[in-house]
Amino acid sequence: MPDPHTYPGAPRWMKVSGIAVVVALLLVVLIHVGGGHNILAAAGLGGHAALESGR
Amino acid sequence: MTMAPGLRKFALTVHVICSVGLLGAIAGFLALAIAGLTSQNDQMVRAAYLAMELIARFVILALAFASLLTGLIQSVGTPWGLFRHYWVLVKLLLTAFATIVLLVKMELIGYAARLSAETTLFRADLRAAGIQLVIHASGGLLVLLVPAILSVYKPAGMTRYGWRKRSAIAPGLHAVVGLQAPKSPAS
């Protein structure tokens, strides 16, 4: 039986959410670093260059 | 520092109005961003981006700060506290994160509005800005749905700080001060 006076740690929903957030952040970083612009450009949606040239 | 029940209910009402209003305003912003991106009608595109800047500046930004402020008051003025329960902490972090992203993206929103007000409509540039705005508005909407859900379900789980504070209070006092009795992580 667990000791009621010791901290039980983070709840399961926090651990699962934490993992999901880390995975999502990694995906965003990978898309930005690893050619997300190429994917957008291939789909005819690229536009950072146009946006920056417009400034 | 606990608020009186009447004041607490008023603060909660204001917080709910600001938070739900924020969600609705972002949904409206997203609808305009999609219209601006997909419409072939120049007038519609211009109107969409000009309206988006107004909504972002005077409704979304104002409601985001109001939601943060009323949430802080609500947590500090009630036994829930700001750092005692994970769900309160997650709500604070997500709302703060969304507000910071909004502040960063205000420049892009203003840029799209300025482009749409030009005599000649630069479709390619507007499209580039529009794609980013649709992505960020969708992300913001999804991120801010989480605090709304957390507020209703209030999932159990205390932080280490909250646990220490709770342990410092005599067990029989929890019901008196309105604190949630601790649950095991498995429940």
gemmi code that builds the backbone of each chain (N, CA, C; Angstrom):
import gemmi

chains = {
    "A": [
        ("MET", (0.848, -1.195, 0.000), (0.000, 0.000, 0.000), (0.890, 1.254, 0.000)),
        ("PRO", (0.656, 2.206, -0.900), (1.526, 3.378, -0.962), (1.362, 4.261, 0.272)),
        ("ASP", (2.486, 4.880, 0.648), (2.463, 5.781, 1.792), (1.694, 7.050, 1.413)),
        ("PRO", (0.628, 7.387, 2.161), (-0.171, 8.569, 1.785), (0.570, 9.890, 1.972)),
        ("HIS", (1.733, 9.844, 2.643), (2.469, 11.092, 2.899), (3.519, 11.376, 1.828)),
        ("THR", (3.818, 10.392, 0.986), (4.828, 10.637, -0.060), (4.153, 11.100, -1.349)),
        ("TYR", (4.818, 11.986, -2.061), (4.269, 12.545, -3.302), (4.146, 11.434, -4.365)),
        ("PRO", (2.967, 11.259, -4.944), (2.781, 10.144, -5.891), (3.353, 10.393, -7.286)),
        ("GLY", (3.846, 11.584, -7.536), (4.394, 11.894, -8.858), (3.329, 12.488, -9.762)),
        ("ALA", (3.750, 12.850, -10.967), (2.813, 13.472, -11.910), (1.762, 12.456, -12.350)),
        ("PRO", (0.526, 12.901, -12.566), (-0.517, 11.967, -13.010), (-0.258, 11.477, -14.440)),
        ("ARG", (-0.932, 10.386, -14.776), (-0.690, 9.764, -16.084), (-1.040, 10.713, -17.238)),
        ("TRP", (-2.138, 11.474, -17.084), (-2.548, 12.358, -18.188), (-1.490, 13.424, -18.456)),
        ("MET", (-0.748, 13.826, -17.400), (0.316, 14.819, -17.597), (1.488, 14.199, -18.360)),
        ("LYS", (1.806, 12.951, -18.014), (2.931, 12.281, -18.683), (2.621, 12.079, -20.164)),
        ("VAL", (1.400, 11.623, -20.444), (0.995, 11.389, -21.844), (0.983, 12.710, -22.621)),
        ("SER", (0.429, 13.765, -21.998), (0.387, 15.073, -22.669), (1.796, 15.601, -22.906)),
        ("GLY", (2.666, 15.411, -21.926), (4.048, 15.867, -22.065), (4.735, 15.211, -23.247)),
        ("ILE", (4.534, 13.907, -23.381), (5.140, 13.178, -24.515), (4.552, 13.700, -25.827)),
        ("ALA", (3.231, 13.908, -25.853), (2.577, 14.399, -27.081), (3.106, 15.777, -27.470)),
        ("VAL", (3.306, 16.636, -26.475), (3.818, 17.994, -26.752), (5.241, 17.923, -27.304)),
        ("VAL", (6.077, 17.069, -26.690), (7.471, 16.933, -27.162), (7.488, 16.426, -28.605)),
        ("VAL", (6.646, 15.433, -28.909), (6.575, 14.886, -30.276), (6.111, 15.968, -31.257)),
        ("ALA", (5.095, 16.739, -30.862), (4.578, 17.800, -31.735), (5.644, 18.863, -31.990)),
        ("LEU", (6.369, 19.242, -30.921), (7.431, 20.245, -31.075), (8.538, 19.745, -31.997)),
        ("LEU", (8.895, 18.475, -31.821), (9.923, 17.883, -32.681), (9.488, 17.906, -34.145)),
        ("LEU", (8.203, 17.588, -34.370), (7.664, 17.594, -35.738), (7.752, 18.995, -36.346)),
        ("VAL", (7.355, 19.996, -35.560), (7.398, 21.383, -36.046), (8.832, 21.781, -36.390)),
        ("VAL", (9.767, 21.432, -35.490), (11.175, 21.764, -35.729), (11.677, 21.056, -36.981)),
        ("LEU", (11.333, 19.776, -37.118), (11.771, 18.999, -38.286), (11.220, 19.590, -39.583)),
        ("ILE", (9.935, 19.987, -39.557), (9.313, 20.564, -40.760), (10.002, 21.870, -41.135)),
        ("HIS", (10.315, 22.695, -40.112), (10.959, 23.978, -40.389), (12.390, 23.804, -40.886)),
        ("VAL", (13.125, 22.901, -40.218), (14.543, 22.734, -40.549), (14.730, 21.851, -41.781)),
        ("GLY", (13.916, 20.801, -41.849), (14.162, 19.783, -42.872), (13.366, 19.912, -44.143)),
        ("GLY", (12.984, 21.098, -44.532), (12.416, 21.272, -45.866), (10.920, 21.448, -45.924)),
        ("GLY", (10.346, 22.035, -44.897), (8.918, 22.326, -44.949), (8.583, 23.287, -46.063)),
        ("HIS", (9.549, 24.185, -46.336), (9.333, 25.160, -47.417), (9.270, 24.461, -48.767)),
        ("ASN", (10.112, 23.412, -48.914), (10.094, 22.662, -50.174), (8.752, 21.968, -50.372)),
        ("ILE", (8.208, 21.429, -49.251), (6.923, 20.734, -49.342), (5.842, 21.731, -49.777)),
        ("LEU", (5.850, 22.928, -49.138), (4.861, 23.945, -49.487), (5.029, 24.405, -50.932)),
        ("ALA", (6.299, 24.572, -51.332), (6.554, 25.034, -52.702), (6.083, 23.994, -53.710)),
        ("ALA", (6.312, 22.715, -53.391), (5.891, 21.644, -54.290), (4.372, 21.616, -54.439)),
        ("ALA", (3.698, 22.020, -53.363), (2.234, 22.031, -53.418), (1.701, 23.330, -54.015)),
        ("GLY", (2.625, 24.188, -54.432), (2.189, 25.459, -55.024), (1.765, 26.463, -53.986)),
        ("LEU", (2.187, 26.216, -52.718), (1.760, 27.106, -51.648), (2.923, 27.884, -51.048)),
        ("GLY", (4.131, 27.703, -51.593), (5.303, 28.360, -51.015), (5.168, 29.860, -51.069)),
        ("GLY", (5.768, 30.529, -50.110), (5.560, 31.958, -50.152), (6.425, 32.789, -49.258)),
        ("HIS", (7.344, 32.155, -48.519), (8.178, 32.972, -47.650), (8.998, 33.951, -48.476)),
        ("ALA", (9.502, 33.478, -49.605), (10.344, 34.334, -50.440), (9.534, 35.533, -50.928)),
        ("ALA", (8.337, 35.249, -51.378), (7.485, 36.335, -51.873), (7.139, 37.300, -50.746)),
        ("LEU", (6.903, 36.710, -49.550), (6.537, 37.531, -48.405), (7.686, 38.440, -48.023)),
        ("GLU", (8.903, 37.840, -47.960), (10.046, 38.633, -47.545), (10.391, 39.702, -48.584)),
        ("SER", (10.225, 39.366, -49.871), (10.546, 40.347, -50.903), (9.537, 41.488, -50.902)),
        ("GLY", (8.385, 41.229, -50.372), (7.342, 42.252, -50.342), (7.558, 43.290, -49.264)),
        ("ARG", (8.485, 42.983, -48.304), (8.692, 43.905, -47.191), (9.595, 45.061, -47.569)),
    ],
    "B": [
        ("MET", (-5.351, 34.006, 0.850), (-6.087, 35.113, 0.213), (-7.223, 34.520, -0.640)),
        ("THR", (-8.342, 34.228, 0.033), (-9.469, 33.634, -0.690), (-10.572, 34.672, -0.846)),
        ("MET", (-11.153, 34.714, -2.051), (-12.208, 35.692, -2.316), (-13.514, 35.254, -1.653)),
        ("ALA", (-14.358, 36.229, -1.379), (-15.694, 35.929, -0.866), (-16.486, 35.219, -1.964)),
        ("PRO", (-17.462, 34.357, -1.596), (-18.175, 33.564, -2.615), (-18.786, 34.399, -3.745)),
        ("GLY", (-19.366, 35.541, -3.412), (-19.988, 36.378, -4.443), (-18.965, 36.914, -5.429)),
        ("LEU", (-17.853, 37.388, -4.894), (-16.785, 37.940, -5.729), (-16.159, 36.830, -6.573)),
        ("ARG", (-16.032, 35.664, -5.942), (-15.433, 34.511, -6.630), (-16.295, 34.118, -7.837)),
        ("LYS", (-17.606, 34.126, -7.643), (-18.518, 33.757, -8.743), (-18.461, 34.800, -9.856)),
        ("PHE", (-18.375, 36.069, -9.477), (-18.273, 37.144, -10.465), (-16.974, 37.004, -11.279)),
        ("ALA", (-15.868, 36.754, -10.564), (-14.571, 36.610, -11.241), (-14.598, 35.414, -12.189)),
        ("LEU", (-15.239, 34.337, -11.739), (-15.327, 33.139, -12.589), (-16.152, 33.435, -13.839)),
        ("THR", (-17.249, 34.168, -13.668), (-18.108, 34.511, -14.807), (-17.334, 35.333, -15.835)),
        ("VAL", (-16.587, 36.327, -15.352), (-15.800, 37.175, -16.262), (-14.746, 36.321, -16.981)),
        ("HIS", (-14.110, 35.420, -16.232), (-13.073, 34.565, -16.825), (-13.659, 33.658, -17.916)),
        ("VAL", (-14.818, 33.081, -17.645), (-15.458, 32.191, -18.632), (-15.849, 32.992, -19.876)),
        ("ILE", (-16.414, 34.195, -19.664), (-16.821, 35.037, -20.805), (-15.600, 35.372, -21.669)),
        ("CYS", (-14.502, 35.785, -21.022), (-13.292, 36.161, -21.781), (-12.720, 34.948, -22.529)),
        ("SER", (-12.652, 33.812, -21.864), (-12.016, 32.635, -22.471), (-12.848, 32.076, -23.621)),
        ("VAL", (-14.158, 31.977, -23.404), (-15.015, 31.443, -24.462), (-15.114, 32.455, -25.611)),
        ("GLY", (-15.160, 33.750, -25.241), (-15.171, 34.797, -26.272), (-13.912, 34.745, -27.124)),
        ("LEU", (-12.786, 34.462, -26.480), (-11.517, 34.356, -27.202), (-11.578, 33.224, -28.232)),
        ("LEU", (-12.123, 32.095, -27.813), (-12.265, 30.955, -28.740), (-13.135, 31.335, -29.938)),
        ("GLY", (-14.258, 32.000, -29.651), (-15.172, 32.403, -30.721), (-14.526, 33.404, -31.668)),
        ("ALA", (-13.780, 34.351, -31.088), (-13.126, 35.373, -31.923), (-12.077, 34.731, -32.834)),
        ("ILE", (-11.340, 33.745, -32.305), (-10.333, 33.076, -33.132), (-11.020, 32.253, -34.231)),
        ("ALA", (-12.160, 31.665, -33.911), (-12.905, 30.916, -34.933), (-13.342, 31.856, -36.056)),
        ("GLY", (-13.812, 33.052, -35.688), (-14.194, 34.046, -36.698), (-13.001, 34.494, -37.524)),
        ("PHE", (-11.874, 34.694, -36.845), (-10.630, 35.086, -37.520), (-10.216, 34.017, -38.527)),
        ("LEU", (-10.349, 32.742, -38.106), (-9.982, 31.628, -38.995), (-10.890, 31.585, -40.229)),
        ("ALA", (-12.184, 31.848, -40.012), (-13.126, 31.856, -41.144), (-12.731, 32.940, -42.147)),
        ("LEU", (-12.355, 34.123, -41.640), (-11.932, 35.215, -42.524), (-10.617, 34.877, -43.227)),
        ("ALA", (-9.698, 34.233, -42.480), (-8.406, 33.873, -43.077), (-8.603, 32.875, -44.220)),
        ("ILE", (-9.507, 31.928, -44.038), (-9.786, 30.947, -45.098), (-10.448, 31.651, -46.285)),
        ("ALA", (-11.383, 32.567, -45.987), (-12.043, 33.321, -47.069), (-11.022, 34.147, -47.842)),
        ("GLY", (-10.107, 34.794, -47.119), (-9.083, 35.609, -47.774), (-8.148, 34.778, -48.625)),
        ("LEU", (-7.914, 33.575, -48.190), (-6.972, 32.711, -48.908), (-7.608, 32.058, -50.138)),
        ("THR", (-8.876, 31.730, -50.047), (-9.483, 30.930, -51.108), (-10.349, 31.738, -52.076)),
        ("SER", (-10.769, 32.925, -51.670), (-11.694, 33.669, -52.527), (-11.000, 34.214, -53.789)),
        ("GLN", (-11.747, 34.218, -54.881), (-11.243, 34.773, -56.142), (-11.691, 36.230, -56.316)),
        ("ASN", (-12.547, 36.653, -55.402), (-13.104, 38.005, -55.468), (-12.171, 38.981, -54.729)),
        ("ASP", (-11.631, 39.955, -55.443), (-10.676, 40.899, -54.843), (-11.264, 41.650, -53.655)),
        ("GLN", (-12.507, 42.050, -53.785), (-13.135, 42.808, -52.696), (-13.270, 41.962, -51.432)),
        ("MET", (-13.612, 40.720, -51.653), (-13.733, 39.796, -50.516), (-12.383, 39.615, -49.827)),
        ("VAL", (-11.332, 39.458, -50.633), (-9.975, 39.271, -50.087), (-9.566, 40.506, -49.283)),
        ("ARG", (-9.755, 41.678, -49.871), (-9.393, 42.924, -49.173), (-10.174, 43.048, -47.865)),
        ("ALA", (-11.468, 42.821, -47.944), (-12.317, 42.961, -46.751), (-11.891, 41.976, -45.660)),
        ("ALA", (-11.563, 40.756, -46.075), (-11.203, 39.727, -45.100), (-9.953, 40.134, -44.321)),
        ("TYR", (-8.893, 40.538, -45.026), (-7.640, 40.862, -44.329), (-7.755, 42.131, -43.486)),
        ("LEU", (-8.542, 43.101, -43.974), (-8.726, 44.323, -43.176), (-9.520, 44.017, -41.899)),
        ("ALA", (-10.545, 43.176, -42.033), (-11.343, 42.802, -40.859), (-10.512, 41.966, -39.884)),
        ("MET", (-9.640, 41.106, -40.441), (-8.804, 40.263, -39.576), (-7.912, 41.102, -38.682)),
        ("GLU", (-7.359, 42.194, -39.229), (-6.480, 43.022, -38.396), (-7.266, 43.678, -37.264)),
        ("LEU", (-8.461, 44.148, -37.596), (-9.292, 44.774, -36.556), (-9.662, 43.777, -35.466)),
        ("ILE", (-10.083, 42.588, -35.893), (-10.480, 41.566, -34.912), (-9.291, 41.167, -34.037)),
        ("ALA", (-8.127, 40.985, -34.689), (-6.948, 40.560, -33.928), (-6.542, 41.617, -32.917)),
        ("ARG", (-6.528, 42.874, -33.355), (-6.034, 43.943, -32.487), (-7.002, 44.275, -31.363)),
        ("PHE", (-8.286, 44.387, -31.706), (-9.227, 44.912, -30.712), (-10.085, 43.852, -30.019)),
        ("VAL", (-10.111, 42.649, -30.538), (-10.915, 41.613, -29.882), (-10.027, 40.479, -29.360)),
        ("ILE", (-9.276, 39.840, -30.247), (-8.506, 38.660, -29.830), (-7.428, 39.035, -28.812)),
        ("LEU", (-6.661, 40.075, -29.123), (-5.576, 40.481, -28.216), (-6.152, 40.897, -26.856)),
        ("ALA", (-7.217, 41.693, -26.889), (-7.825, 42.164, -25.641), (-8.367, 40.987, -24.827)),
        ("LEU", (-9.045, 40.061, -25.510), (-9.613, 38.916, -24.783), (-8.523, 37.980, -24.260)),
        ("ALA", (-7.422, 37.867, -25.009), (-6.326, 36.992, -24.556), (-5.743, 37.528, -23.250)),
        ("PHE", (-5.487, 38.827, -23.198), (-4.942, 39.400, -21.963), (-5.977, 39.344, -20.838)),
        ("ALA", (-7.235, 39.602, -21.178), (-8.292, 39.549, -20.164), (-8.424, 38.134, -19.611)),
        ("SER", (-8.328, 37.154, -20.497), (-8.434, 35.757, -20.070), (-7.275, 35.390, -19.139)),
        ("LEU", (-6.070, 35.828, -19.501), (-4.895, 35.570, -18.654), (-5.068, 36.219, -17.284)),
        ("LEU", (-5.450, 37.485, -17.305), (-5.562, 38.245, -16.051), (-6.650, 37.679, -15.140)),
        ("THR", (-7.820, 37.418, -15.727), (-8.920, 36.897, -14.894), (-8.600, 35.479, -14.406)),
        ("GLY", (-7.864, 34.735, -15.216), (-7.455, 33.382, -14.793), (-6.493, 33.448, -13.617)),
        ("LEU", (-5.566, 34.414, -13.672), (-4.622, 34.590, -12.562), (-5.371, 34.977, -11.282)),
        ("ILE", (-6.309, 35.929, -11.428), (-7.086, 36.368, -10.258), (-7.880, 35.191, -9.687)),
        ("GLN", (-8.488, 34.443, -10.605), (-9.327, 33.315, -10.216), (-8.520, 32.260, -9.450)),
        ("SER", (-7.314, 31.983, -9.930), (-6.521, 30.928, -9.281), (-5.934, 31.405, -7.952)),
        ("VAL", (-5.463, 32.646, -7.931), (-4.853, 33.151, -6.697), (-5.915, 33.399, -5.622)),
        ("GLY", (-7.104, 33.772, -6.057), (-8.154, 34.109, -5.099), (-9.012, 32.945, -4.666)),
        ("THR", (-8.663, 31.751, -5.066), (-9.431, 30.560, -4.659), (-8.460, 29.500, -4.121)),
        ("PRO", (-8.988, 28.486, -3.454), (-8.083, 27.447, -2.921), (-7.369, 26.635, -3.995)),
        ("TRP", (-7.781, 26.786, -5.256), (-7.114, 26.015, -6.309), (-5.647, 26.412, -6.439)),
        ("GLY", (-5.350, 27.707, -6.265), (-3.970, 28.178, -6.392), (-3.484, 28.156, -7.831)),
        ("LEU", (-2.312, 28.726, -8.041), (-1.770, 28.816, -9.408), (-0.824, 27.664, -9.726)),
        ("PHE", (-0.111, 27.194, -8.720), (0.904, 26.157, -8.966), (0.605, 24.856, -8.212)),
        ("ARG", (-0.604, 24.698, -7.728), (-0.905, 23.518, -6.911), (-1.401, 22.334, -7.746)),
        ("HIS", (-2.183, 22.637, -8.765), (-2.787, 21.561, -9.573), (-2.255, 21.653, -10.999)),
        ("TYR", (-1.966, 20.488, -11.564), (-1.400, 20.461, -12.918), (-2.337, 21.105, -13.934)),
        ("TRP", (-3.648, 20.882, -13.790), (-4.558, 21.393, -14.824), (-4.580, 22.924, -14.836)),
        ("VAL", (-4.427, 23.545, -13.666), (-4.396, 25.007, -13.600), (-3.101, 25.520, -14.250)),
        ("LEU", (-2.009, 24.842, -13.933), (-0.696, 25.231, -14.461), (-0.664, 25.090, -15.991)),
        ("VAL", (-1.224, 23.986, -16.492), (-1.243, 23.752, -17.946), (-2.083, 24.826, -18.640)),
        ("LYS", (-3.236, 25.165, -18.024), (-4.078, 26.230, -18.594), (-3.302, 27.540, -18.703)),
        ("LEU", (-2.597, 27.886, -17.637), (-1.828, 29.135, -17.619), (-0.759, 29.114, -18.712)),
        ("LEU", (-0.021, 28.015, -18.787), (1.078, 27.940, -19.761), (0.552, 28.012, -21.196)),
        ("LEU", (-0.547, 27.295, -21.479), (-1.083, 27.290, -22.846), (-1.619, 28.668, -23.244)),
        ("THR", (-2.326, 29.317, -22.319), (-2.873, 30.644, -22.637), (-1.739, 31.651, -22.826)),
        ("ALA", (-0.721, 31.566, -21.972), (0.416, 32.480, -22.104), (1.145, 32.225, -23.428)),
        ("PHE", (1.331, 30.954, -23.770), (2.004, 30.602, -25.024), (1.221, 31.148, -26.226)),
        ("ALA", (-0.101, 30.934, -26.223), (-0.935, 31.406, -27.337), (-0.892, 32.930, -27.449)),
        ("THR", (-0.862, 33.617, -26.302), (-0.819, 35.087, -26.317), (0.517, 35.581, -26.883)),
        ("ILE", (1.603, 34.911, -26.508), (2.928, 35.314, -27.019), (2.985, 35.107, -28.539)),
        ("VAL", (2.489, 33.951, -29.011), (2.487, 33.693, -30.459), (1.639, 34.747, -31.170)),
        ("LEU", (0.499, 35.101, -30.579), (-0.367, 36.125, -31.174), (0.372, 37.458, -31.283)),
        ("LEU", (1.078, 37.834, -30.209), (1.824, 39.096, -30.224), (2.883, 39.079, -31.326)),
        ("VAL", (3.548, 37.942, -31.469), (4.590, 37.824, -32.511), (3.954, 37.935, -33.898)),
        ("LYS", (2.772, 37.349, -34.071), (2.128, 37.306, -35.394), (1.348, 38.575, -35.731)),
        ("MET", (1.262, 39.522, -34.789), (0.537, 40.760, -35.070), (1.163, 41.510, -36.247)),
        ("GLU", (2.491, 41.400, -36.373), (3.186, 42.077, -37.468), (2.733, 41.512, -38.818)),
        ("LEU", (2.625, 40.177, -38.857), (2.192, 39.515, -40.100), (0.743, 39.896, -40.441)),
        ("ILE", (-0.091, 39.966, -39.413), (-1.500, 40.334, -39.631), (-1.587, 41.768, -40.183)),
        ("GLY", (-0.785, 42.653, -39.598), (-0.757, 44.046, -40.072), (-0.218, 44.143, -41.487)),
        ("TYR", (0.784, 43.323, -41.771), (1.385, 43.308, -43.113), (0.349, 42.871, -44.154)),
        ("ALA", (-0.412, 41.826, -43.836), (-1.449, 41.339, -44.765), (-2.517, 42.415, -44.973)),
        ("ALA", (-2.873, 43.121, -43.887), (-3.886, 44.180, -44.010), (-3.371, 45.322, -44.884)),
        ("ARG", (-2.092, 45.676, -44.696), (-1.514, 46.762, -45.513), (-1.474, 46.368, -46.988)),
        ("LEU", (-1.094, 45.110, -47.244), (-1.051, 44.619, -48.632), (-2.437, 44.673, -49.265)),
        ("SER", (-3.437, 44.272, -48.484), (-4.793, 44.220, -49.045), (-5.362, 45.616, -49.283)),
        ("ALA", (-4.771, 46.627, -48.621), (-5.262, 47.995, -48.810), (-4.578, 48.704, -49.984)),
        ("GLU", (-3.541, 48.071, -50.553), (-2.834, 48.674, -51.700), (-3.778, 48.769, -52.910)),
        ("THR", (-3.466, 49.714, -53.796), (-4.304, 49.878, -54.995), (-4.267, 48.604, -55.838)),
        ("THR", (-3.038, 48.073, -56.038), (-2.898, 46.813, -56.771), (-2.809, 45.683, -55.753)),
        ("LEU", (-3.580, 44.655, -55.967), (-3.595, 43.527, -55.027), (-2.483, 42.541, -55.384)),
        ("PHE", (-1.503, 42.378, -54.480), (-0.413, 41.440, -54.714), (-0.839, 40.062, -54.217)),
        ("ARG", (-1.439, 39.310, -55.125), (-2.049, 38.032, -54.760), (-1.040, 37.049, -54.165)),
        ("ALA", (0.156, 36.968, -54.799), (1.136, 35.969, -54.356), (1.605, 36.263, -52.933)),
        ("ASP", (1.895, 37.531, -52.657), (2.351, 37.908, -51.321), (1.248, 37.689, -50.280)),
        ("LEU", (0.037, 38.077, -50.665), (-1.095, 37.896, -49.743), (-1.341, 36.423, -49.474)),
        ("ARG", (-1.151, 35.607, -50.500), (-1.370, 34.170, -50.360), (-0.366, 33.571, -49.367)),
        ("ALA", (0.890, 34.024, -49.493), (1.927, 33.530, -48.579), (1.580, 33.887, -47.133)),
        ("ALA", (1.177, 35.138, -46.919), (0.808, 35.562, -45.568), (-0.459, 34.834, -45.114)),
        ("GLY", (-1.400, 34.668, -46.044), (-2.671, 34.018, -45.723), (-2.495, 32.575, -45.263)),
        ("ILE", (-1.578, 31.857, -45.909), (-1.328, 30.456, -45.509), (-0.832, 30.405, -44.068)),
        ("GLN", (0.110, 31.290, -43.772), (0.639, 31.314, -42.395), (-0.468, 31.657, -41.393)),
        ("LEU", (-1.321, 32.606, -41.782), (-2.376, 33.022, -40.849), (-3.395, 31.907, -40.623)),
        ("VAL", (-3.718, 31.156, -41.674), (-4.661, 30.030, -41.506), (-4.040, 28.972, -40.587)),
        ("ILE", (-2.753, 28.671, -40.811), (-2.078, 27.659, -39.984), (-2.042, 28.101, -38.521)),
        ("HIS", (-1.670, 29.355, -38.280), (-1.557, 29.822, -36.895), (-2.915, 29.971, -36.215)),
        ("ALA", (-3.918, 30.400, -36.968), (-5.253, 30.512, -36.364), (-5.792, 29.123, -36.015)),
        ("SER", (-5.562, 28.138, -36.897), (-6.013, 26.760, -36.610), (-5.294, 26.219, -35.391)),
        ("GLY", (-3.967, 26.436, -35.350), (-3.181, 25.969, -34.203), (-3.638, 26.638, -32.918)),
        ("GLY", (-3.867, 27.948, -32.993), (-4.310, 28.685, -31.804), (-5.647, 28.179, -31.292)),
        ("LEU", (-6.534, 27.888, -32.235), (-7.857, 27.393, -31.849), (-7.727, 26.037, -31.149)),
        ("LEU", (-6.908, 25.156, -31.716), (-6.710, 23.834, -31.119), (-6.061, 23.945, -29.739)),
        ("VAL", (-5.045, 24.809, -29.642), (-4.334, 24.966, -28.357), (-5.282, 25.503, -27.285)),
        ("LEU", (-6.146, 26.465, -27.656), (-7.023, 27.080, -26.653), (-8.262, 26.238, -26.343)),
        ("LEU", (-8.478, 25.201, -27.120), (-9.563, 24.269, -26.762), (-9.168, 23.457, -25.529)),
        ("VAL", (-7.863, 23.223, -25.384), (-7.388, 22.394, -24.260), (-7.725, 23.039, -22.909)),
        ("PRO", (-7.413, 24.357, -22.692), (-7.811, 24.952, -21.414), (-9.318, 24.868, -21.148)),
        ("ALA", (-10.116, 25.018, -22.216), (-11.573, 24.940, -22.032), (-11.965, 23.552, -21.536)),
        ("ILE", (-11.356, 22.534, -22.134), (-11.659, 21.156, -21.727), (-11.161, 20.903, -20.299)),
        ("LEU", (-9.947, 21.371, -20.012), (-9.381, 21.173, -18.663), (-10.253, 21.839, -17.599)),
        ("SER", (-10.814, 23.012, -17.926), (-11.646, 23.723, -16.951), (-12.885, 22.932, -16.576)),
        ("VAL", (-13.400, 22.184, -17.525), (-14.620, 21.413, -17.258), (-14.278, 20.115, -16.520)),
        ("TYR", (-13.263, 19.406, -16.992), (-12.949, 18.079, -16.414), (-12.103, 18.171, -15.141)),
        ("LYS", (-11.302, 19.210, -15.021), (-10.419, 19.376, -13.858), (-9.752, 18.057, -13.469)),
        ("PRO", (-8.910, 17.510, -14.337), (-8.306, 16.212, -14.022), (-7.440, 16.275, -12.761)),
        ("ALA", (-7.492, 15.199, -11.992), (-6.758, 15.150, -10.727), (-5.258, 15.164, -10.980)),
        ("GLY", (-4.534, 15.573, -9.974), (-3.071, 15.568, -10.068), (-2.510, 16.844, -9.491)),
        ("MET", (-1.800, 16.690, -8.387), (-1.209, 17.867, -7.746), (0.272, 17.951, -8.057)),
        ("THR", (0.761, 19.167, -8.106), (2.194, 19.364, -8.277), (2.875, 19.056, -6.937)),
        ("ARG", (4.190, 18.946, -6.981), (4.919, 18.679, -5.734), (4.676, 19.815, -4.723)),
        ("TYR", (4.633, 21.040, -5.257), (4.375, 22.210, -4.399), (2.980, 22.100, -3.765)),
        ("GLY", (1.996, 21.757, -4.597), (0.632, 21.624, -4.103), (0.524, 20.526, -3.058)),
        ("TRP", (1.256, 19.456, -3.284), (1.237, 18.322, -2.355), (1.804, 18.739, -0.992)),
        ("ARG", (2.896, 19.522, -1.055), (3.510, 19.988, 0.203), (2.547, 20.904, 0.957)),
        ("LYS", (1.901, 21.805, 0.190), (0.949, 22.736, 0.809), (-0.214, 21.971, 1.437)),
        ("ARG", (-0.695, 20.969, 0.702), (-1.822, 20.182, 1.171), (-1.464, 19.425, 2.446)),
        ("SER", (-0.222, 18.907, 2.468), (0.212, 18.140, 3.631), (0.333, 19.027, 4.859)),
        ("ALA", (0.587, 20.333, 4.598), (0.745, 21.257, 5.716), (-0.592, 21.566, 6.392)),
        ("ILE", (-1.690, 21.304, 5.672), (-3.020, 21.557, 6.226), (-3.512, 20.278, 6.894)),
        ("ALA", (-4.132, 20.438, 8.044), (-4.672, 19.256, 8.740), (-5.702, 18.568, 7.852)),
        ("PRO", (-5.735, 17.214, 7.813), (-6.612, 16.480, 6.887), (-8.076, 16.905, 6.942)),
        ("GLY", (-8.602, 17.163, 8.156), (-10.020, 17.504, 8.274), (-10.358, 18.865, 7.708)),
        ("LEU", (-9.319, 19.662, 7.437), (-9.547, 21.036, 7.005), (-9.818, 21.154, 5.508)),
        ("HIS", (-9.539, 20.093, 4.743), (-9.696, 20.162, 3.291), (-11.102, 20.551, 2.862)),
        ("ALA", (-12.076, 19.908, 3.476), (-13.455, 20.194, 3.089), (-13.819, 21.620, 3.467)),
        ("VAL", (-13.260, 22.077, 4.588), (-13.621, 23.413, 5.077), (-13.127, 24.488, 4.114)),
        ("VAL", (-11.875, 24.358, 3.653), (-11.322, 25.391, 2.763), (-11.619, 25.108, 1.296)),
        ("GLY", (-12.269, 23.999, 1.015), (-12.683, 23.723, -0.360), (-11.623, 23.080, -1.216)),
        ("LEU", (-10.573, 22.523, -0.605), (-9.535, 21.852, -1.390), (-9.981, 20.453, -1.788)),
        ("GLN", (-9.549, 20.057, -2.995), (-9.881, 18.725, -3.461), (-8.996, 17.716, -2.723)),
        ("ALA", (-9.593, 16.689, -2.204), (-8.799, 15.659, -1.542), (-7.920, 14.962, -2.567)),
        ("PRO", (-6.679, 14.622, -2.229), (-5.778, 14.018, -3.205), (-6.253, 12.668, -3.688)),
        ("LYS", (-6.065, 12.406, -4.986), (-6.437, 11.113, -5.547), (-5.165, 10.417, -5.979)),
        ("SER", (-5.206, 9.114, -5.990), (-4.023, 8.385, -6.449), (-3.972, 8.516, -7.970)),
        ("PRO", (-2.779, 8.481, -8.590), (-2.656, 8.671, -10.027), (-3.456, 7.647, -10.831)),
        ("ALA", (-3.712, 6.489, -10.243), (-4.429, 5.440, -10.995), (-5.903, 5.726, -11.098)),
        ("SER", (-6.443, 6.561, -10.202), (-7.901, 6.786, -10.191), (-8.315, 7.740, -11.294)),
    ],
}
model = gemmi.Model(1)
for chain_id, residues in chains.items():
    chain = gemmi.Chain(chain_id)
    for i, (resn, *xyz) in enumerate(residues, 1):
        res = gemmi.Residue()
        res.name, res.seqid = resn, gemmi.SeqId(i, " ")
        for name, pos in zip(("N", "CA", "C"), xyz):
            atom = gemmi.Atom()
            atom.name, atom.element = name, gemmi.Element(name[0])
            atom.pos, atom.b_iso = gemmi.Position(*pos), 0.0
            res.add_atom(atom)
        chain.add_residue(res)
    model.add_chain(chain)
structure = gemmi.Structure()
structure.add_model(model)
structure.setup_entities()
